[in-house]
């Protein structure tokens, strides 16, 4: 479990670095987006990954790694949006990073608990399965959004974003460490 925790931290450090750099370039312009628009942004990234996996080639030189990083970062932003709501106002950079770290830690805690129960089954899965699971979670999220956030027995939108973070982290771990 320590190895998984360390690998999670490594993968997330790549994502946080990109998040910080983009925040310096763009500020928190994403704060204007509604959660449903965040879901669509995540969908675009996941669909591109699946397209590359199926075609075996991409015409844009970036591979799938930046897309998984984008999924993680958009999910963190979406969780912030669920908590604070969309706004035309910029969010303080320090607060933004604190919220980013808070939501990533919640995702990590969830991953560690599930990882214990599932005995690291994710390590025997294909990266393409993570892509499919992310796309499935996106369909679920869109349905919940279309239902105005109401569910009967299912987890909410936030749980789906947390799961997508973890599936994307698993993919990054396999990409980074070749396992």
Secondary structure, DSSP 4 states (H G I P E B T S, - for coil): -HHHHHHHHHHHHHHHHHHHHHHHHHTTGGGGS-HHHHHHHHHHHHHHHHHHHHHS--SSS--SHHHHHHHHHHHHHHHHHHHH---SSPPPHHHHHHHHHHHHHHHHHHHHHHHHHHTTGGGGS-HHHHHHHHHHHHHHHHHHHHTTT--SSS--HHHHHHHHHHHHHHHHHHHHH--
